[in-house]
Amino acid sequence: MHLVMFDIDGTLTETMKVDEECYVRSLAEVCGFTDVETDWSSYTHATDSGRRH
């Protein structure tokens, strides 16, 4: 049997910092972007819903 587990919004684990580090490192290695602002709230549509209230 194979199981797959999805964790949405930190329900099971808190991995946002690790996710952020991997994302920023990937942008640098693949695209050459080295000055990425990690205050994600400063970007328009930075959430999955694309809405800001």
C-alpha positions in Angstrom: 0.0 0.0 0.0 1.2 3.5 -0.8 0.1 6.5 1.2 0.3 10.2 0.3 -0.2 12.9 2.9 -0.8 16.5 2.1 -0.3 19.3 4.7 -2.2 22.5 4.1 -1.5 25.7 6.1 0.6 24.0 8.8 -2.1 21.6 10.0 0.4 18.8 10.6 3.8 20.5 10.3 5.2 24.0 10.3 7.4 24.1 7.2 7.0 27.6 5.9 10.5 28.7 6.7 12.0 25.6 5.1 9.7 26.1 2.1 10.8 29.7 1.8 14.5 28.8 1.9 14.1 26.2 -0.8 12.1 28.5 -3.0 14.6 31.4 -2.7 17.5 29.0 -3.3 15.8 27.7 -6.4 15.2 31.2 -7.8 18.8 31.9 -7.3 20.1 28.7 -8.8 17.7 28.4 -11.7 16.9 32.0 -12.6 19.8 34.0 -11.1 17.6 36.1 -8.8 19.6 36.9 -5.7 17.7 39.7 -4.1 14.3 38.2 -3.4 12.1 40.0 -0.9 10.8 37.3 1.5 8.1 39.5 3.0 5.5 37.7 0.9 2.8 40.1 2.1 4.5 42.9 0.0 3.6 41.1 -3.2 0.2 41.3 -4.9 -1.6 38.0 -5.1 0.9 36.1 -3.0 -1.7 33.8 -1.5 -3.4 30.8 -3.2 -6.7 32.8 -3.3 -5.1 35.8 -4.9 -7.2 38.1 -2.7 -6.2 40.7 -0.2 -8.8 42.1 2.3 
